[in-house]
Amino acid sequence: MLLALFAGCGGSGGSGDDSGGGKTGTDPESGLAWIAESDLPPEGVETLELIDAGGPFPYPGKDGSTFGNREGILPEEPSGYYAEYTVPTPGSDDRGARRIVTGEGGEFYYTEDHYESFSRIDRG
């Protein structure tokens, strides 16, 4: 009986709740795994806050620039649809590999390996 109760709590692909559980599984629009905003590194959360505020960004001229999606991992959209932002990496002498990519439709994606893979950010 207890197992049945717990089995219903995890959910997969749900729309999230106020307990911080958020969406799990795969985003049907992009085919990418979900990552909760709270599961991002602290610098990722700070980058989202800067995006929401319109800056200032640590790398002017780079942050907010067009992301071309040349890797073809994100959903195909017209040129200029996506923008990229640096997620600083502590101890790195350069921009590092971590980025948040935003879409004009309100999507947010995270990569920690310089565009080799992405997760869709659940901001709920």
PyMOL commands that place a pseudoatom at each C-alpha (Angstrom):
pseudoatom trace, name=CA, resn=MET, resi=1, chain=A, elem=C, hetatm=0, pos=[0.000, 0.000, 0.000]
pseudoatom trace, name=CA, resn=LEU, resi=2, chain=A, elem=C, hetatm=0, pos=[2.756, 2.442, 0.911]
pseudoatom trace, name=CA, resn=LEU, resi=3, chain=A, elem=C, hetatm=0, pos=[4.598, 1.698, -2.319]
pseudoatom trace, name=CA, resn=ALA, resi=4, chain=A, elem=C, hetatm=0, pos=[1.517, 2.618, -4.307]
pseudoatom trace, name=CA, resn=LEU, resi=5, chain=A, elem=C, hetatm=0, pos=[1.316, 5.949, -2.501]
pseudoatom trace, name=CA, resn=PHE, resi=6, chain=A, elem=C, hetatm=0, pos=[4.957, 6.770, -3.157]
pseudoatom trace, name=CA, resn=ALA, resi=7, chain=A, elem=C, hetatm=0, pos=[4.773, 5.636, -6.764]
pseudoatom trace, name=CA, resn=GLY, resi=8, chain=A, elem=C, hetatm=0, pos=[2.183, 8.318, -7.463]
pseudoatom trace, name=CA, resn=CYS, resi=9, chain=A, elem=C, hetatm=0, pos=[4.306, 11.079, -5.955]
pseudoatom trace, name=CA, resn=GLY, resi=10, chain=A, elem=C, hetatm=0, pos=[7.213, 11.078, -8.393]
pseudoatom trace, name=CA, resn=GLY, resi=11, chain=A, elem=C, hetatm=0, pos=[5.354, 11.631, -11.619]
pseudoatom trace, name=CA, resn=SER, resi=12, chain=A, elem=C, hetatm=0, pos=[6.963, 11.810, -15.020]
pseudoatom trace, name=CA, resn=GLY, resi=13, chain=A, elem=C, hetatm=0, pos=[6.399, 14.567, -17.478]
pseudoatom trace, name=CA, resn=GLY, resi=14, chain=A, elem=C, hetatm=0, pos=[4.095, 16.324, -15.037]
pseudoatom trace, name=CA, resn=SER, resi=15, chain=A, elem=C, hetatm=0, pos=[3.546, 20.029, -15.009]
pseudoatom trace, name=CA, resn=GLY, resi=16, chain=A, elem=C, hetatm=0, pos=[5.262, 20.583, -11.681]
pseudoatom trace, name=CA, resn=ASP, resi=17, chain=A, elem=C, hetatm=0, pos=[4.105, 21.620, -8.242]
pseudoatom trace, name=CA, resn=ASP, resi=18, chain=A, elem=C, hetatm=0, pos=[5.028, 23.977, -5.423]
pseudoatom trace, name=CA, resn=SER, resi=19, chain=A, elem=C, hetatm=0, pos=[7.169, 21.385, -3.624]
pseudoatom trace, name=CA, resn=GLY, resi=20, chain=A, elem=C, hetatm=0, pos=[10.096, 21.953, -5.981]
pseudoatom trace, name=CA, resn=GLY, resi=21, chain=A, elem=C, hetatm=0, pos=[9.597, 18.608, -7.718]
pseudoatom trace, name=CA, resn=GLY, resi=22, chain=A, elem=C, hetatm=0, pos=[9.008, 20.242, -11.075]
pseudoatom trace, name=CA, resn=LYS, resi=23, chain=A, elem=C, hetatm=0, pos=[8.836, 18.524, -14.429]
pseudoatom trace, name=CA, resn=THR, resi=24, chain=A, elem=C, hetatm=0, pos=[10.619, 15.264, -14.981]
pseudoatom trace, name=CA, resn=GLY, resi=25, chain=A, elem=C, hetatm=0, pos=[11.278, 13.101, -17.971]
pseudoatom trace, name=CA, resn=THR, resi=26, chain=A, elem=C, hetatm=0, pos=[11.541, 14.525, -21.457]
pseudoatom trace, name=CA, resn=ASP, resi=27, chain=A, elem=C, hetatm=0, pos=[10.192, 17.794, -22.823]
pseudoatom trace, name=CA, resn=PRO, resi=28, chain=A, elem=C, hetatm=0, pos=[7.830, 16.815, -25.665]
pseudoatom trace, name=CA, resn=GLU, resi=29, chain=A, elem=C, hetatm=0, pos=[8.621, 19.972, -27.661]
pseudoatom trace, name=CA, resn=SER, resi=30, chain=A, elem=C, hetatm=0, pos=[12.405, 19.583, -27.745]
pseudoatom trace, name=CA, resn=GLY, resi=31, chain=A, elem=C, hetatm=0, pos=[12.934, 15.918, -26.885]
pseudoatom trace, name=CA, resn=LEU, resi=32, chain=A, elem=C, hetatm=0, pos=[15.403, 17.034, -24.203]
pseudoatom trace, name=CA, resn=ALA, resi=33, chain=A, elem=C, hetatm=0, pos=[15.485, 16.114, -20.536]
pseudoatom trace, name=CA, resn=TRP, resi=34, chain=A, elem=C, hetatm=0, pos=[14.097, 18.644, -18.074]
pseudoatom trace, name=CA, resn=ILE, resi=35, chain=A, elem=C, hetatm=0, pos=[16.299, 20.267, -15.432]
pseudoatom trace, name=CA, resn=ALA, resi=36, chain=A, elem=C, hetatm=0, pos=[14.717, 22.215, -12.591]
pseudoatom trace, name=CA, resn=GLU, resi=37, chain=A, elem=C, hetatm=0, pos=[15.962, 25.767, -12.158]
pseudoatom trace, name=CA, resn=SER, resi=38, chain=A, elem=C, hetatm=0, pos=[16.819, 24.833, -8.569]
pseudoatom trace, name=CA, resn=ASP, resi=39, chain=A, elem=C, hetatm=0, pos=[19.113, 22.060, -9.874]
pseudoatom trace, name=CA, resn=LEU, resi=40, chain=A, elem=C, hetatm=0, pos=[21.255, 24.480, -11.888]
pseudoatom trace, name=CA, resn=PRO, resi=41, chain=A, elem=C, hetatm=0, pos=[24.582, 25.556, -10.405]
pseudoatom trace, name=CA, resn=PRO, resi=42, chain=A, elem=C, hetatm=0, pos=[24.273, 28.814, -8.422]
pseudoatom trace, name=CA, resn=GLU, resi=43, chain=A, elem=C, hetatm=0, pos=[25.895, 30.701, -11.302]
pseudoatom trace, name=CA, resn=GLY, resi=44, chain=A, elem=C, hetatm=0, pos=[23.166, 29.390, -13.614]
pseudoatom trace, name=CA, resn=VAL, resi=45, chain=A, elem=C, hetatm=0, pos=[20.426, 30.723, -11.345]
pseudoatom trace, name=CA, resn=GLU, resi=46, chain=A, elem=C, hetatm=0, pos=[22.258, 34.076, -11.210]
pseudoatom trace, name=CA, resn=THR, resi=47, chain=A, elem=C, hetatm=0, pos=[22.478, 34.114, -15.020]
pseudoatom trace, name=CA, resn=LEU, resi=48, chain=A, elem=C, hetatm=0, pos=[18.714, 33.525, -15.268]
pseudoatom trace, name=CA, resn=GLU, resi=49, chain=A, elem=C, hetatm=0, pos=[18.164, 36.452, -12.884]
pseudoatom trace, name=CA, resn=LEU, resi=50, chain=A, elem=C, hetatm=0, pos=[20.377, 38.654, -15.084]
pseudoatom trace, name=CA, resn=ILE, resi=51, chain=A, elem=C, hetatm=0, pos=[18.461, 37.557, -18.190]
pseudoatom trace, name=CA, resn=ASP, resi=52, chain=A, elem=C, hetatm=0, pos=[15.174, 38.422, -16.465]
pseudoatom trace, name=CA, resn=ALA, resi=53, chain=A, elem=C, hetatm=0, pos=[16.575, 41.837, -15.486]
pseudoatom trace, name=CA, resn=GLY, resi=54, chain=A, elem=C, hetatm=0, pos=[18.068, 42.538, -18.917]
pseudoatom trace, name=CA, resn=GLY, resi=55, chain=A, elem=C, hetatm=0, pos=[21.634, 42.578, -17.572]
pseudoatom trace, name=CA, resn=PRO, resi=56, chain=A, elem=C, hetatm=0, pos=[24.258, 43.756, -16.941]
pseudoatom trace, name=CA, resn=PHE, resi=57, chain=A, elem=C, hetatm=0, pos=[26.049, 40.667, -18.188]
pseudoatom trace, name=CA, resn=PRO, resi=58, chain=A, elem=C, hetatm=0, pos=[29.635, 39.594, -17.444]
pseudoatom trace, name=CA, resn=TYR, resi=59, chain=A, elem=C, hetatm=0, pos=[30.569, 39.303, -21.128]
pseudoatom trace, name=CA, resn=PRO, resi=60, chain=A, elem=C, hetatm=0, pos=[29.047, 42.236, -23.052]
pseudoatom trace, name=CA, resn=GLY, resi=61, chain=A, elem=C, hetatm=0, pos=[29.010, 41.572, -26.766]
pseudoatom trace, name=CA, resn=LYS, resi=62, chain=A, elem=C, hetatm=0, pos=[28.923, 37.824, -26.148]
pseudoatom trace, name=CA, resn=ASP, resi=63, chain=A, elem=C, hetatm=0, pos=[26.002, 37.492, -23.734]
pseudoatom trace, name=CA, resn=GLY, resi=64, chain=A, elem=C, hetatm=0, pos=[22.735, 37.979, -25.587]
pseudoatom trace, name=CA, resn=SER, resi=65, chain=A, elem=C, hetatm=0, pos=[24.326, 37.225, -28.951]
pseudoatom trace, name=CA, resn=THR, resi=66, chain=A, elem=C, hetatm=0, pos=[22.631, 34.960, -31.476]
pseudoatom trace, name=CA, resn=PHE, resi=67, chain=A, elem=C, hetatm=0, pos=[23.031, 31.240, -30.922]
pseudoatom trace, name=CA, resn=GLY, resi=68, chain=A, elem=C, hetatm=0, pos=[23.044, 29.548, -34.323]
pseudoatom trace, name=CA, resn=ASN, resi=69, chain=A, elem=C, hetatm=0, pos=[22.087, 26.011, -33.213]
pseudoatom trace, name=CA, resn=ARG, resi=70, chain=A, elem=C, hetatm=0, pos=[24.612, 24.631, -35.712]
pseudoatom trace, name=CA, resn=GLU, resi=71, chain=A, elem=C, hetatm=0, pos=[24.740, 21.436, -33.677]
pseudoatom trace, name=CA, resn=GLY, resi=72, chain=A, elem=C, hetatm=0, pos=[21.039, 20.910, -34.435]
pseudoatom trace, name=CA, resn=ILE, resi=73, chain=A, elem=C, hetatm=0, pos=[20.239, 19.740, -30.904]
pseudoatom trace, name=CA, resn=LEU, resi=74, chain=A, elem=C, hetatm=0, pos=[17.606, 22.376, -30.140]
pseudoatom trace, name=CA, resn=PRO, resi=75, chain=A, elem=C, hetatm=0, pos=[14.363, 22.526, -32.122]
pseudoatom trace, name=CA, resn=GLU, resi=76, chain=A, elem=C, hetatm=0, pos=[14.857, 23.970, -35.599]
pseudoatom trace, name=CA, resn=GLU, resi=77, chain=A, elem=C, hetatm=0, pos=[13.919, 27.652, -35.689]
pseudoatom trace, name=CA, resn=PRO, resi=78, chain=A, elem=C, hetatm=0, pos=[14.716, 30.615, -37.951]
pseudoatom trace, name=CA, resn=SER, resi=79, chain=A, elem=C, hetatm=0, pos=[18.098, 32.309, -37.629]
pseudoatom trace, name=CA, resn=GLY, resi=80, chain=A, elem=C, hetatm=0, pos=[18.122, 34.777, -34.748]
pseudoatom trace, name=CA, resn=TYR, resi=81, chain=A, elem=C, hetatm=0, pos=[15.523, 32.871, -32.702]
pseudoatom trace, name=CA, resn=TYR, resi=82, chain=A, elem=C, hetatm=0, pos=[17.995, 31.770, -30.008]
pseudoatom trace, name=CA, resn=ALA, resi=83, chain=A, elem=C, hetatm=0, pos=[20.313, 33.866, -27.821]
pseudoatom trace, name=CA, resn=GLU, resi=84, chain=A, elem=C, hetatm=0, pos=[23.130, 32.607, -25.599]
pseudoatom trace, name=CA, resn=TYR, resi=85, chain=A, elem=C, hetatm=0, pos=[24.398, 33.709, -22.198]
pseudoatom trace, name=CA, resn=THR, resi=86, chain=A, elem=C, hetatm=0, pos=[27.509, 32.711, -20.272]
pseudoatom trace, name=CA, resn=VAL, resi=87, chain=A, elem=C, hetatm=0, pos=[27.153, 30.799, -17.026]
pseudoatom trace, name=CA, resn=PRO, resi=88, chain=A, elem=C, hetatm=0, pos=[30.443, 31.635, -15.281]
pseudoatom trace, name=CA, resn=THR, resi=89, chain=A, elem=C, hetatm=0, pos=[32.586, 28.712, -14.169]
pseudoatom trace, name=CA, resn=PRO, resi=90, chain=A, elem=C, hetatm=0, pos=[34.420, 29.333, -10.880]
pseudoatom trace, name=CA, resn=GLY, resi=91, chain=A, elem=C, hetatm=0, pos=[38.184, 29.098, -11.346]
pseudoatom trace, name=CA, resn=SER, resi=92, chain=A, elem=C, hetatm=0, pos=[38.023, 29.371, -15.139]
pseudoatom trace, name=CA, resn=ASP, resi=93, chain=A, elem=C, hetatm=0, pos=[40.223, 31.950, -16.860]
pseudoatom trace, name=CA, resn=ASP, resi=94, chain=A, elem=C, hetatm=0, pos=[37.791, 32.267, -19.765]
pseudoatom trace, name=CA, resn=ARG, resi=95, chain=A, elem=C, hetatm=0, pos=[34.039, 32.009, -20.377]
pseudoatom trace, name=CA, resn=GLY, resi=96, chain=A, elem=C, hetatm=0, pos=[34.076, 28.297, -19.687]
pseudoatom trace, name=CA, resn=ALA, resi=97, chain=A, elem=C, hetatm=0, pos=[31.730, 25.764, -21.278]
pseudoatom trace, name=CA, resn=ARG, resi=98, chain=A, elem=C, hetatm=0, pos=[28.457, 26.493, -19.504]
pseudoatom trace, name=CA, resn=ARG, resi=99, chain=A, elem=C, hetatm=0, pos=[25.692, 28.473, -21.235]
pseudoatom trace, name=CA, resn=ILE, resi=100, chain=A, elem=C, hetatm=0, pos=[22.011, 29.250, -21.051]
pseudoatom trace, name=CA, resn=VAL, resi=101, chain=A, elem=C, hetatm=0, pos=[20.285, 29.535, -24.409]
pseudoatom trace, name=CA, resn=THR, resi=102, chain=A, elem=C, hetatm=0, pos=[16.929, 31.286, -24.661]
pseudoatom trace, name=CA, resn=GLY, resi=103, chain=A, elem=C, hetatm=0, pos=[14.306, 31.104, -27.374]
pseudoatom trace, name=CA, resn=GLU, resi=104, chain=A, elem=C, hetatm=0, pos=[11.982, 33.862, -28.528]
pseudoatom trace, name=CA, resn=GLY, resi=105, chain=A, elem=C, hetatm=0, pos=[9.053, 31.674, -27.433]
pseudoatom trace, name=CA, resn=GLY, resi=106, chain=A, elem=C, hetatm=0, pos=[10.173, 31.800, -23.789]
pseudoatom trace, name=CA, resn=GLU, resi=107, chain=A, elem=C, hetatm=0, pos=[12.214, 28.595, -23.739]
pseudoatom trace, name=CA, resn=PHE, resi=108, chain=A, elem=C, hetatm=0, pos=[15.346, 28.251, -21.620]
pseudoatom trace, name=CA, resn=TYR, resi=109, chain=A, elem=C, hetatm=0, pos=[18.017, 25.605, -22.186]
pseudoatom trace, name=CA, resn=TYR, resi=110, chain=A, elem=C, hetatm=0, pos=[21.186, 24.759, -20.233]
pseudoatom trace, name=CA, resn=THR, resi=111, chain=A, elem=C, hetatm=0, pos=[24.421, 23.242, -21.509]
pseudoatom trace, name=CA, resn=GLU, resi=112, chain=A, elem=C, hetatm=0, pos=[27.387, 22.452, -19.296]
pseudoatom trace, name=CA, resn=ASP, resi=113, chain=A, elem=C, hetatm=0, pos=[29.546, 21.060, -22.095]
pseudoatom trace, name=CA, resn=HIS, resi=114, chain=A, elem=C, hetatm=0, pos=[29.613, 23.861, -24.676]
pseudoatom trace, name=CA, resn=TYR, resi=115, chain=A, elem=C, hetatm=0, pos=[26.645, 22.776, -26.805]
pseudoatom trace, name=CA, resn=GLU, resi=116, chain=A, elem=C, hetatm=0, pos=[27.387, 19.035, -26.874]
pseudoatom trace, name=CA, resn=SER, resi=117, chain=A, elem=C, hetatm=0, pos=[24.190, 18.410, -24.895]
pseudoatom trace, name=CA, resn=PHE, resi=118, chain=A, elem=C, hetatm=0, pos=[21.288, 20.454, -23.549]
pseudoatom trace, name=CA, resn=SER, resi=119, chain=A, elem=C, hetatm=0, pos=[18.535, 20.221, -20.960]
pseudoatom trace, name=CA, resn=ARG, resi=120, chain=A, elem=C, hetatm=0, pos=[15.361, 22.288, -21.013]
pseudoatom trace, name=CA, resn=ILE, resi=121, chain=A, elem=C, hetatm=0, pos=[15.071, 24.437, -17.892]
pseudoatom trace, name=CA, resn=ASP, resi=122, chain=A, elem=C, hetatm=0, pos=[11.865, 24.162, -15.880]
pseudoatom trace, name=CA, resn=ARG, resi=123, chain=A, elem=C, hetatm=0, pos=[11.395, 27.601, -14.361]
pseudoatom trace, name=CA, resn=GLY, resi=124, chain=A, elem=C, hetatm=0, pos=[8.127, 26.618, -12.658]
for i in range(1, 124): cmd.bond("trace and resi %d" % i, "trace and resi %d" % (i + 1))
show_as sticks, trace
zoom trace
